[in-house]
Amino acid sequence: MVKEGVFICLEGLDASGKTTHSKLLVRKLRKMGLTARYTREPSNGEIGRLIRKMILKREERTKIAIEALLFAADRLDHIQREIAPSLARGEIVVSDRYLYSSLAYQGGAGLDLDWIEELNKFALKPDLALYIDVPPEVAIKRLSREKSVMERLETQRRVREIYLQMVKDGRIVYVDGNRTIRAVSREILDIVKGFLKERGLLAKES
């Protein structure tokens, strides 16, 4: 039984499978008798909906600094409105994207990483962050034919480089996403269960 809230986030390129695996993880944790909640960024709040309307569905990309500011504002709202209250109730929160997406995507577009970090210094640090890695070429093939600017191959390559640097720095845990859904899901669950056991939040025999 979880004694305190745990904040987990899953990261990856577009079409890496992170949404599928975030939801699968929540489902499996619930089957184990744990209270788990799925959430995402952009969030379902007012700012998150604005981001989807202004940025994610447009062919021309919004100015990158404005984009970063919008994502940071949504993140603050997301934390205050959903993440922090859920953690206070002792729930496991699984977020489909978080701060690392801002670093990878806005950083990949040329924005200074230190500036992005400073902009998001209010952000709660996840207890565990996982990066599902797929080659950019694979991610592009998985996407629909109508690709937005944010989904172009060169952009995805730059984004992946930043994610891999964060893996190297020990900020996020690497998961090979170029496998079957079942294999990736099993590894993610094993990593999460191991983390919960180390924290004393899950019985060793679970």
JOLIN-V938671 format. One record per helix or strand of 3 or more residues. SS is the DSSP state (H for helix, E for strand). FROM is the first residue (numbers start at 0). LEN is the number of residues. If there is no record, write none. Layout:
# JOLIN-V938671
SS,FROM,LEN
SS,FROM,LEN
This chain:
# JOLIN-V938671
E,5,7
H,17,14
E,35,5
H,45,11
H,63,25
E,91,5
H,98,10
H,112,7
E,127,6
H,135,7
H,148,3
H,152,16
E,172,4
H,180,18
